[in-house]
Amino acid sequence: MSQLTLLHCITKQEGTIILPKLLTLNYLNTRFRKELGSISV
């Protein structure tokens, strides 16, 4: 039970670190695609 709680805390911490990174990557990716689209057109 304690191991499960510890694992949950670790994944929760990683989530708060990884999620913003994923959102930033997603934002940069969409922005990059828009710029590429405007260049190709």
C-alpha positions in Angstrom: 0.0 0.0 0.0 2.8 2.4 0.9 4.7 1.5 -2.2 1.6 2.3 -4.3 1.2 5.7 -2.6 4.9 6.4 -3.2 4.6 5.5 -6.9 1.6 7.7 -7.2 3.5 10.7 -5.6 6.4 10.1 -8.0 4.1 9.9 -11.1 2.3 13.0 -9.9 5.6 14.9 -9.6 6.7 13.8 -13.0 3.3 14.7 -14.4 3.7 18.3 -13.2 7.1 18.5 -14.8 6.4 16.6 -18.1 2.9 18.1 -18.8 4.2 21.7 -19.3 7.0 20.4 -21.5 4.5 18.5 -23.6 2.3 21.6 -23.9 5.3 23.7 -24.9 6.4 21.2 -27.5 2.8 21.0 -28.8 2.6 24.8 -29.0 6.0 25.1 -30.8 5.0 22.3 -33.2 1.7 24.0 -34.2 3.5 27.3 -34.5 6.2 25.7 -36.6 3.6 24.1 -38.9 1.8 27.4 -39.4 5.1 29.0 -40.4 5.9 26.1 -42.7 2.4 26.4 -44.2 2.7 30.1 -44.9 6.1 29.5 -46.5 5.0 26.7 -48.7 1.9 28.7 -49.8 
